[in-house]
C-alpha cells in the first residue's frame, strides 16, 4: 500500500523538489482540503475526483453481540466521488 512517504518521494522525484518541500506541499494540500470540507465546500481535483460532506441522520442500530438497541447520533462524514479519468484507469483490463 502506498502511503505518505511514497507519495512525497514520487512528488520530489517528478518535480525535482527536495523531499522536505514536497512533504510540506502535501501537508498544505491536506490542511486546505480539511478547512474547505469543514466549511461544507466541495473540493474537486481534476483527474482525481471530488470530495464532499454528507449528513448522516440519527438512527437506531443493534449491538451484534448482545442484540441491544443503541442510538447513534447524527453526524457529518466525508465522501469521495472518483473522476472519469481515475475510473477508467482502475476499470481498464490488461
N, C-alpha and C positions, 0 to 999 in steps of 0.2 A: 504494500500500500504506500502510495506517495503521500508525503506529509509536508509540513512547512519547510523542513530542511531541503528536501528535494526541489521544492518549488523555488526557494531562494537560490539554490545552486543553478537551476535552469535559467532563471531571470538574469543572474550575474553572468552566466556563460553567453546567453543570447545577446545581451545588451553591452557587455564589457564593463558593467558597473562592478565596484567592489561588493563583496557579499554583504558587508555591513549596510551599504546603501540600498541594496536590493531588499534586505530584511526590513529596513525602515520603511521603504516604499510599500511593502506588503502590509506592515502594521498600520500605516496611514490609511490604506485602502479599507482594511477591516474596520478601523475606527470610524471612518466616514460612513461606510455602509451601515454600521450599527446605529450611528446617530440618525441617519435618514430613516431607517426602518423603525426606530423608536418613535420618530415623529409621524409615522404612518405613511411615509412616502414609499413608492415603488422604486426599486433600483434595477435598471436594465443595463446589461453589459452585452453589446452586440457580439454575436458569435458564441456566447456562452448561454445566456438566458436572463431571466428576471427573478428577482427576489421580492416578496411582498408579505405583508402580515395578514393574518386571518383570525377571526374571533371564534373561539370555541365556547359554546354555551355551557352553563352549569348542567350537570347531569348526575344520574344515579347509576353506579356500577356495582358489581358484586365482587367480593373478595373470592378468588377461585379456591382458596384453601378452606375457608370457613363457610362460604356461601352468604356471608353477612353483607347487607346493602351498605354502601359507602357513598356519601355525597362528594362530588368533585366540583370545586368552584369553577366559575367561568375564567377563561384565560385567553391570552393572545399568543400566537405562535408564528414562526417564520416559515414561509413556503417558498419553493423554488420551482419554476417552470423552465425547462431547458429550451434553448433556441433551436431553430431548424437545423443549423449547421452541426451542432453537437449531437442532435438526434440522429442525423444522417451518418455521422462517424460511428456512433455506437451501434446502430442497427445494420450497418454495412456488413455483408457476409464476404469473407475472404477465403 
